[in-house]
Amino acid sequence: MKKDEKTKRPYVICLMVTSLDGKILAEKWGDTPTVNKLADKFEIVQDRIGIPAWIVGRTTMEKDFTDYAKPILKKGHHEISREDFVATHNTKRFAITIDGSAKLGWEEPTIGDDHVITILTEAVPDAYLAHLKDIGLSYLFAGKTVVNLEVALEKLYSLFGIEKLMLEGGGKINGSFLNEGLIDEVNQVILPMADGTIETSTMFEIDAKKKKGGATLMSLQEVRKIEDDAVWLTYKVVGRE
Ligand SMILES: NC(=O)c1ccc[n+]([C@@H]2O[C@H](COP(=O)([O-])OP(=O)(O)OC[C@H]3O[C@@H](n4cnc5c(N)ncnc54)[C@H](OP(=O)(O)O)[C@@H]3O)[C@@H](O)[C@H]2O)c1
């Protein structure tokens, strides 16, 4: 399903698991069997939606997937043109991130069965690109110094054929997409628990100085009670006030 034939970008579905108070940081909820079973609802609902391309912010990627690995720069002198690099991949499963300043360290081009695509700006070092080429990890340029999310989405569609994309946090990347009007559907899984802290991130976080317009309006499509008293809400985005 394509959002808009003119722009040819993926249909973007945001999926987040939250507490009743809309907080998203699972590690603050305690590392107990009960909490872990609740937090597992993310994978369960993700599998039920069944879309094999997902995108997360740089912070989530390094915390949950690359274990804070430092960027690797290939030794020697390299001059790499700012052309998108589509590495060989025999899969339609994609793990995607936005890393405009090349802060993530990559040793392999895959996460599990998923081929990694990193979205960069043209300002990243040539030696960083040379390393990504060596390991066969795909990269896209979406801006000279600042990431343009719309350009990134259009390239994911045109270069990789991604028609549907799961946007999976954290709050900052979700907020960036929301602010640009690039989310089509929101799936929120509310767990039967309250976080209660002020500082914990929420589902959408937009810098007040960058915020465009008023609230984003949604229409409720489905309410499902799932295992362990969790509630799975599906909304379509209608527009902004
Ligand atoms: N409960 C859940 O369902 C769930 C799901 C996912 C994540 N999480 C949690 O959320 C936390 C991380 O959330 P977060 O909000 O701090 O970080 P995040 O959204 O994962 O990543 C934010 C970073 O992504 C990059 N980014 C985002 N929007 C961008 C844009 N428009 N242009 C360029 N770069 C952009 C920036 O990287 P630079 O700073 O390098 O520019 C930014 O600092 C983690 O603790 C994670 O475990 C929870």
PDBQT file of the ligand as one rigid body, heavy atoms in Angstrom, charges set to zero:
ROOT
HETATM    1  N1  LIG A 301       9.295   1.075  24.513  1.00  0.00    +0.000 N 
HETATM    2  C1  LIG A 301       9.573   0.994  23.239  1.00  0.00    +0.000 C 
HETATM    3  O1  LIG A 301       8.714   0.518  22.490  1.00  0.00    +0.000 OA
HETATM    4  C2  LIG A 301      10.899   1.499  22.708  1.00  0.00    +0.000 A 
HETATM    5  C3  LIG A 301      11.181   1.381  21.337  1.00  0.00    +0.000 A 
HETATM    6  C4  LIG A 301      12.391   1.897  20.853  1.00  0.00    +0.000 A 
HETATM    7  C5  LIG A 301      13.289   2.518  21.700  1.00  0.00    +0.000 A 
HETATM    8  N2  LIG A 301      13.015   2.599  23.020  1.00  0.00    +0.000 N 
HETATM    9  C6  LIG A 301      13.981   3.253  23.921  1.00  0.00    +0.000 C 
HETATM   10  O2  LIG A 301      14.097   4.628  23.584  1.00  0.00    +0.000 OA
HETATM   11  C7  LIG A 301      15.389   5.114  23.993  1.00  0.00    +0.000 C 
HETATM   12  C8  LIG A 301      16.028   5.990  22.922  1.00  0.00    +0.000 C 
HETATM   13  O3  LIG A 301      15.141   7.012  22.560  1.00  0.00    +0.000 OA
HETATM   14  P1  LIG A 301      15.642   8.468  22.134  1.00  0.00    +0.000 P 
HETATM   15  O4  LIG A 301      14.436   9.266  21.852  1.00  0.00    +0.000 OA
HETATM   16  O5  LIG A 301      16.606   8.938  23.190  1.00  0.00    +0.000 OA
HETATM   17  O6  LIG A 301      16.536   8.237  20.830  1.00  0.00    +0.000 OA
HETATM   18  P2  LIG A 301      16.226   7.713  19.328  1.00  0.00    +0.000 P 
HETATM   19  O7  LIG A 301      14.972   8.304  18.808  1.00  0.00    +0.000 OA
HETATM   20  O8  LIG A 301      16.420   6.235  19.275  1.00  0.00    +0.000 OA
HETATM   21  O9  LIG A 301      17.480   8.349  18.563  1.00  0.00    +0.000 OA
HETATM   22  C9  LIG A 301      17.619   9.740  18.506  1.00  0.00    +0.000 C 
HETATM   23  C10 LIG A 301      18.755  10.050  17.581  1.00  0.00    +0.000 C 
HETATM   24  O10 LIG A 301      18.454   9.638  16.256  1.00  0.00    +0.000 OA
HETATM   25  C11 LIG A 301      18.936  10.599  15.365  1.00  0.00    +0.000 C 
HETATM   26  N3  LIG A 301      17.794  11.291  14.741  1.00  0.00    +0.000 N 
HETATM   27  C12 LIG A 301      16.496  11.259  15.083  1.00  0.00    +0.000 A 
HETATM   28  N4  LIG A 301      15.775  12.073  14.291  1.00  0.00    +0.000 NA
HETATM   29  C13 LIG A 301      16.625  12.597  13.423  1.00  0.00    +0.000 A 
HETATM   30  C14 LIG A 301      16.499  13.529  12.362  1.00  0.00    +0.000 A 
HETATM   31  N5  LIG A 301      15.313  14.057  12.016  1.00  0.00    +0.000 N 
HETATM   32  N6  LIG A 301      17.593  13.887  11.695  1.00  0.00    +0.000 NA
HETATM   33  C15 LIG A 301      18.783  13.375  12.041  1.00  0.00    +0.000 A 
HETATM   34  N7  LIG A 301      18.983  12.505  13.036  1.00  0.00    +0.000 NA
HETATM   35  C16 LIG A 301      17.910  12.128  13.708  1.00  0.00    +0.000 A 
HETATM   36  C17 LIG A 301      19.748  11.607  16.190  1.00  0.00    +0.000 C 
HETATM   37  O11 LIG A 301      21.068  11.121  16.256  1.00  0.00    +0.000 OA
HETATM   38  P3  LIG A 301      22.331  12.101  16.481  1.00  0.00    +0.000 P 
HETATM   39  O12 LIG A 301      22.254  12.513  17.910  1.00  0.00    +0.000 OA
HETATM   40  O13 LIG A 301      23.500  11.254  16.181  1.00  0.00    +0.000 OA
HETATM   41  O14 LIG A 301      22.175  13.235  15.527  1.00  0.00    +0.000 OA
HETATM   42  C18 LIG A 301      19.038  11.526  17.516  1.00  0.00    +0.000 C 
HETATM   43  O15 LIG A 301      19.815  11.925  18.624  1.00  0.00    +0.000 OA
HETATM   44  C19 LIG A 301      16.228   3.883  24.272  1.00  0.00    +0.000 C 
HETATM   45  O16 LIG A 301      16.409   3.782  25.667  1.00  0.00    +0.000 OA
HETATM   46  C20 LIG A 301      15.390   2.721  23.749  1.00  0.00    +0.000 C 
HETATM   47  O17 LIG A 301      15.591   1.535  24.482  1.00  0.00    +0.000 OA
HETATM   48  C21 LIG A 301      11.832   2.107  23.533  1.00  0.00    +0.000 A 
ENDROOT
TORSDOF 0
